[in-house]
C-alpha cells in the first residue's frame, strides 16, 4: 500500500532575540503555532512562555502526520498582551532540510531558522527546533508506516550551538544535550544545521 503521509517528531526548543516592529523587545507570553497545511483546524500550539521574554524556552514535542504532498511546514511565533494575539514572525521549514539520501530515518536534526515579519520584511528573531522522520520500526503512535522521503540536501555537523550566549557542544554520539542547565536525552546520530540565512 502506498503511504500518503510521513510521521514527523518535532520538538519546539526555544527562540532568541525576539523583537516586535520597531526593534522593541518581547516581554512575555510567547508561544508557537505549527502549521502543516492550510487547514487551521490541524494547527498545533505550544504552551505559553511567561518568564523568559525575548528568549523563550518551550522544549515541547509534537508528533505530526504530514501528507506526502506537503513540502514544508510553517512555524509562527506569537505573543499575547492586553489587546490580543500578535505575530512576532514566521519561518518555513522545508522537508528537504531533514530528509534524503544523507539522512537515515530516526536521525535527530537540530535546526535554527530566521523568523520574519512578512508584513514589513523584518527579521524578528530565531527559532530553534529538533526534528526526526520516524521509520516504520519506531512508530507506535498510530501513524502507520513512515518514510523519510527523497532529497539531496545536507546539513553540516557543527561543534556547538548557542542559545542566550551559552555554547553547547555536540557530536554524532552524544548522550545528552543541555539547555539552561537541564539535560535532554539525545539518541545517537545527531545532525546539526543552521538554515538561518535562507530567504524563506
Secondary structure by P-SEA (a helix, b strand, c coil): ccccbbbbbbbbccccccccccccccccccbbbbbcccccccbbbbccccccccccccbbbbbbbccccccbbbbbbbccccccccccbbbbbbccccccccccccbbbbbbbbbbccccccccccccbbbbbcccccccccccccccccccbbbbbbcccccccbbbbbcccccccccccbbbbbccbbbbbbcccccc
